[in-house]
Amino acid sequence: MKFLHIGNQVCKAQNRLGISNREFARRAKTSPQQILRWRNNANMKFHTIERVCESLDIDIYNFLQN
């Protein structure tokens, strides 16, 4: 199973949208603590990255390119 380190992309995308961790967590159907783990460069499975992109309404290809 492959993991990607993408905490910086999560931070940038969230900041561009101007949403709080609580709002992001609501959209992603997870906890604010999990959002913090994602932002702190936690390893993510691809399906989690898809969930993040869907929650932030961003294209996964662009997300991974930044």
C-alpha positions in Angstrom: 0.0 0.0 0.0 1.4 3.4 -1.0 1.2 6.5 1.1 1.7 10.1 0.1 2.9 13.0 2.2 0.7 15.9 1.3 0.1 18.0 4.4 1.3 21.2 2.7 -1.2 20.7 -0.1 -4.0 20.2 2.4 -3.0 23.4 4.2 -2.8 25.5 1.0 -6.2 24.2 -0.3 -7.9 24.8 3.0 -6.4 28.3 3.3 -7.4 29.2 -0.3 -11.0 28.4 0.6 -10.8 30.2 3.9 -12.5 27.4 5.9 -11.8 26.4 9.4 -10.7 22.9 10.6 -14.2 22.4 12.0 -15.8 23.2 8.6 -13.4 21.1 6.7 -14.0 18.2 9.2 -17.8 18.6 8.7 -17.3 18.5 4.9 -15.0 15.5 5.1 -17.2 13.7 7.6 -14.3 13.3 10.1 -13.1 15.0 13.2 -11.1 18.3 13.6 -8.3 16.2 15.1 -8.1 14.1 11.9 -7.8 17.3 9.9 -4.9 18.4 12.1 -3.2 15.0 11.4 -3.7 15.5 7.7 -2.3 19.0 7.9 0.8 17.8 9.8 2.0 15.7 6.9 0.4 12.4 8.1 0.7 9.7 5.6 -2.5 9.3 3.5 -3.9 6.5 1.5 -5.1 7.4 -2.0 -8.8 7.0 -1.1 -8.2 9.5 1.7 -6.7 12.0 -0.7 -9.8 11.6 -2.9 -12.0 12.3 0.1 -10.0 15.5 0.9 -10.3 16.7 -2.6 -14.0 16.0 -2.8 -14.5 17.8 0.6 -12.6 20.9 -0.6 -14.2 20.7 -4.1 -10.8 20.6 -5.9 -9.5 18.5 -8.8 -7.2 15.7 -7.5 -4.8 16.1 -10.4 -4.2 19.8 -9.6 -4.1 19.0 -5.9 -1.3 16.5 -6.3 0.7 18.8 -8.7 1.0 21.7 -6.2 
